[in-house]
C-alpha cells in the first residue's frame, strides 16, 4: 500500500522528466544530421503526396508569421523579396489580383528597425488625404520608397570638406538628422495607432531609460495606442546614426477616443533628441522615476530595436504562442507544437568582413564604432543576434519534426563589398545593387548557414532554388487563407 502511494505521488513528477529525456534524445539525433539538408524543398514534395483532407483542421490552425530583420538601407532586400512574394500571390489569386495585400496572408508580422518600418508600411492604412482608399503600401511601393527617399534620409557626404565635417561632427552627435524621416512618417501615418493595423503586428525597440526591450504590439494594453510614426521612429533610431526619440502613451485605463498620444516631434523642422520637451516630464518622475502603476502616462526613451532583436523571428513565435494560450498549438505534445507554425524570416544581407585580433587589440572607442567605413561593433552585434536566432530556430524546428515550416532567406554580401554593406549607403546605384543581390539569391539553390565554418552549405542532391521554395510558400499561404482568414487578436 505504501509503495503504491509513493508511486502515485511520484508519477506526476516523473512525467515531465521523461518528456524532457525523450525531447533531448530526439534533439541529439537531429543535431547529428547533415547540416546541408534542404528540408523545406524535400518535405514540400512529401506533403503534396499526403491525403489533402487528412489533416485539414491542423493545416487551418497554422499560425502564419512573417519576420523582417533590421539593416538600414539594406531593407530594400527583404522589400524586394516581398515584392516577388506579392507577385506570386497575385498570380495564384487570379480572380482578385487587385485586392492582394500581403498582410491578409499572415496572422502576425514582426519587424525590427528598417524591418519595423516595412512592417508598418504593409499593415497600416494610409491617411485618407494621402490615399483615398486608405490601403497600406504594397511591396512594390515599399521598394520604390527606399529608392526615392533613402538618399534624403541618409544624405551622402559630397566632397572632401563635407566628409571631414561629418567625421568630426559625429564624434559628438548622431551622423544624421531625423528631419526627412520624420516628414515621411508623419505623411504616411499621421495619427494612426498600432491598433489600426490590418493584421497583428509586433515592432521591437529598446528603452534606454529602463534598459529593457519594448515589444510594441497591435493588441497589448497601452502599447497598441502608440502612434505608428513614433514606433517607427523608435525602432529605427540606430545609435550613432539617428538620435533617440522620446514620446508618451496614455495608460489603458486612461485611454479614450478623445485622448491624444503625446509625440515630441510634431514640429519636424528641428532635430529630435531625447531631451526635447522632457523637462516637465522629469518633474513628474522625481518621486518615482518609472512608476507605471498609478502613473496614467507611460514614458518611452527609445533607440533602435536591433539592440534587442535584430532578427525578431523568435519574438514573433514566442509572442504568438503566448497569446494563443487557448489555441491547439500549445495543447499538443512537444514534438507537434511547431507543426502549427509557418514562418518566413527575411534577412537584410550578411556581411562577413572579419577583423584580426592583432589589429582590433589596438582599437579604442572610435575604431569600434567607425573603422574604414564600417561599424564593427554594431555589425558584430547584429550579425551575432541574427545568426543565433537562425541557429536556434533551425534546431528547434528540426527537433519538432517540422523543418519545412521555417524558411530563412538571407543573402551574403561579398567580403570585398564593404560599401555595399553599409547601413547608410544611399549612394546612387547602391540600392539597385542591393536589389540585384535579391535577384541573385532567388536563383540560388536553397542553402543553410554552417555554424562551424560560417559558410553557406547546399545539398548536392537538391537543385531547388529559393525562388521555387518561395513559390511553394506562396501556394501554401493561398491554400491556408482559403481555409482560415487571419484574425485580429484582442487584448
C-alpha positions as CSV (number, residue, x, y, z in Angstrom):
1,X,0.0,0.0,0.0
2,X,2.8,2.4,0.9
3,X,4.6,1.6,-2.3
4,X,1.5,2.3,-4.4
5,X,1.0,5.6,-2.6
6,X,4.6,6.6,-3.3
7,X,4.3,5.7,-7.0
8,X,1.1,7.7,-7.4
9,X,2.8,10.7,-5.9
10,X,6.0,10.4,-7.9
11,X,4.3,9.8,-11.3
12,X,3.3,13.4,-11.8
13,X,7.0,14.4,-11.2
14,X,8.4,11.7,-13.5
15,X,6.2,12.7,-16.5
16,X,8.0,16.0,-17.3
17,X,11.4,14.3,-16.7
18,X,10.5,11.6,-19.2
19,X,9.3,14.1,-21.7
20,X,12.5,16.1,-21.4
21,X,14.6,13.0,-21.8
22,X,12.6,12.0,-24.9
23,X,12.9,15.5,-26.4
24,X,16.7,15.6,-25.6
25,X,17.2,12.3,-27.3
26,X,15.4,13.4,-30.4
27,X,17.3,16.7,-30.4
28,X,20.6,14.9,-30.2
29,X,19.6,12.7,-33.1
30,X,18.6,15.7,-35.1
31,X,21.8,17.5,-34.4
32,X,23.7,14.5,-35.8
33,X,22.0,15.0,-39.2
34,X,24.0,16.7,-42.0
35,X,23.7,20.5,-41.9
36,X,23.2,20.8,-45.6
37,X,19.9,19.0,-45.9
38,X,17.3,21.0,-47.8
39,X,14.4,20.1,-45.6
40,X,12.0,22.7,-47.0
41,X,12.0,21.5,-50.6
42,X,12.1,17.8,-49.7
43,X,9.2,18.0,-47.2
44,X,7.2,20.1,-49.6
45,X,7.2,17.2,-52.1
46,X,6.2,14.7,-49.3
47,X,3.4,16.9,-48.2
48,X,2.0,17.1,-51.7
49,X,1.6,13.3,-51.7
50,X,-0.4,13.3,-48.4
51,X,-4.1,12.9,-48.3
52,X,-5.3,16.6,-48.6
53,X,-8.2,16.0,-46.2
54,X,-6.4,14.1,-43.6
55,X,-5.1,17.0,-41.5
56,X,-7.3,19.8,-42.8
57,X,-8.0,21.2,-39.3
58,X,-4.4,21.1,-38.3
59,X,-3.5,23.0,-41.5
60,X,-6.1,25.6,-40.9
61,X,-4.9,26.1,-37.4
62,X,-1.4,27.0,-38.6
63,X,-0.1,30.4,-37.4
64,X,1.5,32.2,-40.3
65,X,4.3,34.5,-39.2
66,X,6.4,36.9,-41.3
67,X,9.6,38.3,-39.8
68,X,11.8,41.1,-41.2
69,X,15.4,41.9,-39.9
70,X,16.9,45.3,-39.3
71,X,19.6,46.7,-41.6
72,X,19.2,50.3,-42.7
73,X,19.0,50.9,-46.4
74,X,19.6,47.2,-46.9
75,X,15.9,46.9,-46.1
76,X,15.4,47.1,-49.9
77,X,16.5,43.4,-50.0
78,X,13.6,42.0,-47.9
79,X,11.3,44.5,-49.6
80,X,12.3,43.1,-53.0
81,X,11.7,39.6,-51.7
82,X,8.2,40.6,-50.5
83,X,7.6,42.1,-53.9
84,X,8.3,38.8,-55.6
85,X,6.0,37.0,-53.0
86,X,3.3,39.5,-53.7
87,X,3.6,38.8,-57.4
88,X,3.2,35.1,-56.8
89,X,0.1,35.7,-54.6
90,X,-1.4,37.8,-57.4
91,X,-0.7,35.0,-59.9
92,X,-2.3,32.4,-57.7
93,X,-5.3,34.6,-56.8
94,X,-6.2,35.5,-60.4
95,X,-9.8,36.1,-59.5
96,X,-8.9,39.1,-57.3
97,X,-5.4,40.4,-58.3
98,X,-6.2,44.0,-57.3
99,X,-7.2,43.1,-53.8
100,X,-4.0,41.3,-52.8
101,X,-2.5,42.7,-49.6
102,X,0.5,40.9,-48.0
103,X,-0.9,41.4,-44.5
104,X,-4.1,39.4,-45.4
105,X,-2.0,36.2,-45.6
106,X,-0.2,36.4,-42.2
107,X,-1.5,36.1,-38.7
108,X,1.5,38.1,-37.4
109,X,4.1,40.3,-38.9
110,X,7.1,41.3,-36.8
111,X,9.9,43.7,-37.9
112,X,12.9,45.4,-36.3
113,X,14.4,48.7,-37.3
114,X,14.1,49.1,-41.1
115,X,12.1,45.8,-40.9
116,X,9.8,47.6,-38.5
117,X,9.3,50.3,-41.0
118,X,8.4,47.8,-43.7
119,X,6.1,46.1,-41.2
120,X,4.2,49.3,-40.5
121,X,4.0,50.2,-44.2
122,X,2.4,46.9,-45.3
123,X,0.0,46.8,-42.4
124,X,-1.1,50.3,-41.6
125,X,-3.9,52.0,-43.6
126,X,-2.6,55.3,-45.1
127,X,-4.4,58.6,-44.2
128,X,-7.3,59.4,-46.4
129,X,-5.7,62.6,-47.7
130,X,-2.7,60.5,-48.9
131,X,-4.6,57.5,-50.2
132,X,-8.4,57.8,-50.7
133,X,-8.7,54.0,-50.5
134,X,-6.9,54.1,-47.1
135,X,-4.9,51.0,-48.1
136,X,-1.4,50.0,-46.8
137,X,1.6,50.1,-49.0
138,X,2.2,47.3,-51.5
139,X,5.6,45.7,-51.5
140,X,6.5,47.3,-54.8
141,X,5.6,50.7,-53.3
142,X,8.0,49.9,-50.4
143,X,10.8,49.2,-52.8
144,X,10.1,52.5,-54.5
145,X,10.1,54.2,-51.2
146,X,13.7,53.1,-50.5
147,X,14.8,54.1,-54.0
148,X,13.2,57.6,-53.8
149,X,13.8,58.6,-50.2
150,X,16.9,56.7,-48.8
151,X,19.2,59.4,-50.0
152,X,17.1,62.1,-48.3
153,X,17.0,60.2,-45.0
154,X,20.7,59.3,-45.2
155,X,22.2,62.0,-47.4
156,X,25.7,61.1,-48.7
157,X,28.5,63.4,-47.9
158,X,29.7,65.3,-51.0
159,X,33.3,66.4,-51.4
160,X,36.2,66.2,-49.0
161,X,35.2,69.2,-46.9
162,X,31.7,67.8,-46.2
163,X,33.1,64.3,-45.4
164,X,35.7,65.7,-43.0
165,X,33.0,67.9,-41.3
166,X,30.7,64.8,-40.9
167,X,33.5,62.7,-39.5
168,X,34.4,65.4,-36.9
169,X,30.7,66.1,-36.1
170,X,29.7,62.5,-35.5
171,X,32.1,62.4,-32.5
172,X,29.6,64.5,-30.5
173,X,26.3,63.9,-32.2
174,X,24.4,61.4,-34.5
175,X,25.5,61.3,-38.1
176,X,22.1,62.2,-39.5
177,X,19.2,64.5,-38.6
178,X,15.8,62.7,-38.4
179,X,14.1,65.6,-40.2
180,X,13.4,63.8,-43.5
181,X,12.4,60.5,-41.9
182,X,10.0,62.4,-39.6
183,X,8.4,64.1,-42.6
184,X,7.8,60.8,-44.3
185,X,6.4,59.1,-41.2
186,X,4.1,62.0,-40.5
187,X,2.8,62.0,-44.1
188,X,2.3,58.2,-44.3
189,X,0.9,57.5,-40.8
190,X,-0.2,60.8,-39.3
191,X,-2.2,59.9,-36.2
192,X,-2.6,56.2,-37.0
193,X,-2.0,53.9,-34.0
194,X,-0.7,50.3,-33.9
195,X,-4.3,49.1,-33.1
196,X,-5.3,50.1,-36.6
197,X,-3.0,47.6,-38.3
198,X,-5.0,45.3,-40.6
199,X,-3.2,42.2,-39.1
200,X,-1.3,41.5,-35.9
201,X,1.9,43.4,-35.6
202,X,5.0,43.5,-33.3
203,X,7.8,46.1,-33.6
204,X,10.7,45.8,-31.1
205,X,12.6,48.7,-29.8
206,X,14.8,49.4,-26.7
207,X,14.2,51.8,-23.8
208,X,17.5,53.3,-22.8
209,X,16.0,54.6,-19.5
210,X,14.5,51.3,-18.3
211,X,17.3,49.4,-20.1
212,X,14.7,46.9,-21.3
213,X,13.4,45.9,-24.7
214,X,9.8,47.0,-25.6
215,X,7.8,45.0,-28.0
216,X,5.2,47.3,-29.4
217,X,2.2,45.3,-30.5
218,X,-1.2,46.0,-32.1
219,X,-3.2,44.2,-29.4
220,X,-1.5,44.6,-26.0
221,X,-2.5,47.2,-23.4
222,X,-1.3,50.8,-23.8
223,X,1.3,49.7,-26.4
224,X,-1.4,49.3,-29.1
225,X,-2.3,53.0,-28.5
226,X,1.2,54.2,-29.6
227,X,1.4,56.2,-32.8
228,X,2.8,54.2,-35.7
229,X,5.1,57.1,-36.6
230,X,6.5,57.2,-33.0
231,X,7.1,53.4,-33.0
232,X,8.8,53.6,-36.4
233,X,11.0,56.4,-35.3
234,X,11.9,54.4,-32.2
235,X,12.8,51.2,-33.8
236,X,14.9,52.9,-36.5
237,X,16.9,55.1,-34.0
238,X,20.2,53.4,-34.5
239,X,22.9,54.7,-32.1
240,X,25.4,57.0,-33.9
241,X,23.2,57.2,-37.0
242,X,19.9,58.8,-35.7
243,X,19.1,60.3,-32.3
244,X,16.9,58.6,-29.7
245,X,13.2,59.5,-29.5
246,X,11.0,60.4,-26.6
247,X,7.2,60.0,-26.5
248,X,4.4,59.2,-24.2
249,X,1.4,56.9,-24.4
250,X,-1.6,57.1,-22.0
251,X,-2.3,54.1,-19.9
252,X,-5.1,51.7,-20.9
253,X,-7.4,52.9,-18.1
254,X,-6.8,56.5,-19.2
255,X,-7.3,55.9,-22.9
256,X,-10.5,57.0,-24.6
257,X,-11.5,58.4,-28.0
258,X,-10.5,61.9,-27.0
259,X,-7.1,61.1,-25.6
260,X,-4.2,62.0,-27.8
261,X,-0.8,60.4,-27.7
262,X,1.9,62.9,-26.9
263,X,4.7,63.0,-29.5
264,X,7.7,65.2,-29.2
265,X,8.4,65.7,-32.9
266,X,5.2,67.1,-34.4
267,X,7.4,70.0,-35.5
268,X,9.6,68.2,-37.9
269,X,11.9,71.0,-38.9
270,X,14.1,70.6,-35.8
271,X,16.4,67.8,-35.0
272,X,14.8,65.4,-32.5
273,X,16.7,64.5,-29.3
274,X,15.7,62.7,-26.1
275,X,15.9,66.0,-24.1
276,X,13.3,67.8,-26.3
277,X,10.3,68.7,-24.2
278,X,11.3,66.4,-21.4
279,X,11.9,68.9,-18.6
280,X,8.3,68.8,-17.4
281,X,8.3,65.0,-17.6
282,X,11.4,64.9,-15.3
283,X,9.4,66.7,-12.6
284,X,6.7,64.0,-12.7
285,X,9.3,61.3,-12.4
286,X,11.4,62.6,-9.5
287,X,9.2,60.9,-6.8
288,X,9.1,57.6,-8.6
289,X,11.1,57.6,-11.9
290,X,9.3,54.8,-13.7
291,X,6.2,54.1,-11.7
292,X,3.9,52.8,-14.4
293,X,1.4,51.6,-11.8
294,X,-0.6,54.6,-10.7
295,X,1.0,56.8,-13.4
296,X,-1.6,57.5,-16.1
297,X,1.1,58.2,-18.7
298,X,3.8,55.8,-19.8
299,X,7.1,57.4,-20.9
300,X,9.3,56.0,-23.6
301,X,13.0,56.8,-24.3
302,X,13.8,54.7,-27.3
303,X,16.5,53.6,-29.6
304,X,16.8,51.0,-32.4
305,X,15.1,47.7,-32.0
306,X,18.2,45.9,-33.3
307,X,19.8,46.4,-29.9
308,X,17.2,43.9,-28.6
309,X,16.3,41.7,-31.5
310,X,17.8,42.5,-35.0
311,X,16.3,39.2,-36.2
312,X,12.9,39.3,-34.4
313,X,11.7,35.9,-35.6
314,X,11.9,34.3,-32.1
315,X,10.0,37.3,-30.7
316,X,7.1,36.7,-33.1
317,X,7.0,33.0,-32.4
318,X,7.1,33.4,-28.6
319,X,4.5,36.2,-28.6
320,X,2.2,34.2,-30.9
321,X,2.4,31.1,-28.6
322,X,2.0,33.3,-25.6
323,X,-1.2,35.0,-27.0
324,X,-2.8,31.8,-28.3
325,X,-2.8,30.2,-24.9
326,X,-6.2,28.5,-25.7
327,X,-5.2,27.6,-29.2
328,X,-4.4,23.9,-30.0
329,X,-0.8,25.0,-30.7
330,X,0.1,24.7,-27.1
331,X,-2.1,21.8,-26.2
332,X,-0.2,19.4,-28.3
333,X,2.9,17.3,-27.3
334,X,6.2,19.0,-27.7
335,X,7.0,17.3,-31.0
336,X,3.9,18.6,-32.8
337,X,3.7,22.2,-31.4
338,X,5.9,23.7,-34.1
339,X,4.0,22.0,-36.8
340,X,1.3,24.6,-36.1
341,X,3.7,27.4,-37.2
342,X,4.5,28.5,-40.7
343,X,7.4,31.0,-40.6
344,X,9.0,33.2,-43.3
345,X,12.1,35.0,-42.0
346,X,13.8,37.6,-44.2
347,X,17.3,39.0,-43.6
348,X,18.8,42.2,-44.9
349,X,22.1,40.8,-46.0
350,X,25.0,39.3,-44.2
351,X,28.5,40.8,-44.5
352,X,31.3,38.6,-43.2
353,X,34.2,41.0,-43.2
354,X,36.2,39.9,-40.2
355,X,38.9,41.5,-38.1
356,X,42.1,40.1,-36.8
357,X,42.7,40.2,-33.1
358,X,46.2,41.6,-33.7
359,X,44.6,44.6,-35.3
360,X,41.5,45.0,-33.1
361,X,43.5,44.9,-29.9
362,X,44.8,48.4,-30.7
363,X,41.3,49.8,-31.2
364,X,39.6,52.3,-28.9
365,X,36.0,53.5,-28.7
366,X,36.2,55.4,-32.0
367,X,37.6,52.5,-34.0
368,X,35.0,50.1,-32.7
369,X,32.3,52.5,-33.8
370,X,33.9,53.6,-37.1
371,X,36.6,51.7,-39.0
372,X,37.2,52.0,-42.7
373,X,33.6,52.9,-43.5
374,X,32.2,50.1,-41.4
375,X,30.8,50.0,-37.9
376,X,32.5,46.9,-36.4
377,X,30.7,46.9,-33.0
378,X,27.2,47.4,-34.4
379,X,27.7,45.0,-37.3
380,X,29.1,42.3,-35.0
381,X,26.2,42.6,-32.6
382,X,23.6,42.5,-35.4
383,X,25.3,39.5,-37.1
384,X,25.6,37.6,-33.8
385,X,21.9,38.3,-32.9
386,X,20.5,37.4,-36.2
387,X,22.6,34.2,-36.7
388,X,21.9,32.9,-33.2
389,X,18.2,33.2,-33.8
390,X,18.5,31.4,-37.1
391,X,20.7,28.7,-35.5
392,X,18.3,28.1,-32.6
393,X,15.2,28.0,-34.7
394,X,16.7,25.7,-37.3
395,X,17.5,23.2,-34.5
396,X,14.1,23.6,-32.8
397,X,12.0,23.1,-36.0
398,X,14.1,20.1,-36.9
399,X,13.8,18.7,-33.4
400,X,10.0,19.1,-33.6
401,X,10.0,17.3,-37.0
402,X,8.8,20.3,-38.9
403,X,11.8,21.9,-40.7
404,X,9.7,22.6,-43.7
405,X,7.7,25.1,-41.7
406,X,10.6,27.5,-41.3
407,X,12.3,29.2,-44.2
408,X,15.0,31.8,-43.8
409,X,16.1,33.9,-46.8
410,X,19.4,35.7,-46.2
411,X,21.9,36.9,-48.8
412,X,25.6,37.0,-48.4
413,X,27.2,40.4,-49.3
414,X,30.6,39.8,-50.9
415,X,33.5,40.3,-48.5
416,X,35.1,43.0,-50.7
417,X,31.8,44.9,-50.9
418,X,32.2,46.9,-47.7
419,X,30.5,50.0,-49.2
420,X,27.5,47.8,-50.2
421,X,27.2,46.5,-46.7
422,X,26.9,49.9,-45.0
423,X,23.6,50.6,-43.3
424,X,23.5,54.2,-44.5
425,X,25.0,53.9,-48.0
426,X,22.3,55.7,-50.1
427,X,24.7,56.5,-53.0
428,X,23.2,56.4,-56.5
429,X,23.3,52.8,-57.8
430,X,23.8,51.2,-54.3
431,X,20.1,50.4,-53.8
432,X,20.0,48.9,-57.3
433,X,23.0,46.7,-56.4
434,X,21.3,45.6,-53.3
435,X,18.1,44.7,-55.2
436,X,20.3,42.8,-57.7
437,X,21.6,40.7,-54.7
438,X,18.0,39.7,-54.0
439,X,17.5,38.5,-57.6
440,X,20.7,36.5,-57.4
441,X,19.5,34.9,-54.1
442,X,16.3,33.8,-55.6
443,X,18.1,32.0,-58.4
444,X,20.5,30.2,-56.0
445,X,19.9,26.7,-54.6
446,X,18.5,26.5,-51.1
447,X,21.2,26.6,-48.5
448,X,21.8,26.7,-44.8
449,X,24.3,28.5,-42.7
450,X,27.0,26.2,-41.4
451,X,27.8,27.4,-37.9
452,X,31.1,25.6,-37.7
453,X,32.6,27.2,-40.8
454,X,30.5,30.2,-41.4
455,X,29.9,29.1,-45.0
456,X,26.5,28.7,-46.7
457,X,26.2,25.0,-47.5
458,X,24.0,23.5,-50.2
459,X,22.7,20.0,-50.6
460,X,24.5,18.5,-53.6
461,X,21.4,16.3,-54.3
462,X,18.9,19.0,-54.3
463,X,18.5,21.6,-57.0
464,X,15.6,23.6,-55.5
465,X,16.2,27.3,-55.7
466,X,15.0,29.9,-53.2
467,X,12.6,31.2,-56.0
468,X,10.9,27.7,-56.2
469,X,10.8,27.5,-52.4
470,X,9.1,30.9,-52.2
471,X,6.6,29.9,-54.8
472,X,5.7,26.9,-52.8
473,X,5.4,29.0,-49.7
474,X,3.0,31.3,-51.6
475,X,0.9,28.3,-52.7
476,X,0.6,27.2,-49.1
477,X,-0.3,30.8,-48.0
478,X,-3.1,30.9,-50.5
479,X,-4.3,27.4,-49.5
480,X,-4.3,28.3,-45.8
481,X,-6.1,31.6,-46.4
482,X,-9.0,29.8,-48.1
483,X,-9.3,27.6,-45.0
484,X,-9.0,30.4,-42.5
485,X,-8.7,34.2,-42.9
486,X,-6.2,35.6,-40.3
487,X,-8.0,37.2,-37.4
488,X,-7.1,40.3,-35.4
489,X,-6.1,39.5,-31.8
490,X,-7.7,41.3,-28.9
491,X,-6.1,42.3,-25.6
